[in-house]
Amino acid sequence: MGGELVEFGGEAGHVHLLFEIPPTVKLSDLVKNLKSVTARRMRRELAAEIGSPTSGIGLMP
């Protein structure tokens, strides 16, 4: 896709990202890819907690 993460920061619940991307890259494609990778990684890292009845988060059958 091309591009570079220039700066990042944030607080609990949100992040700030500054990317430098070529003009040929659609912003919507960058956001879609970023959200997809982030969701996949969070599911993988939090898999035990997501299925735990004590976590308050459950998956509907």
Secondary structure, DSSP 8 states (H G I E B T S, - for coil): ---EEEEEEEETTEEEEEEE--TTS-HHHHHHHHHHHHHHHHHHHTHHHHT-GGGT-----
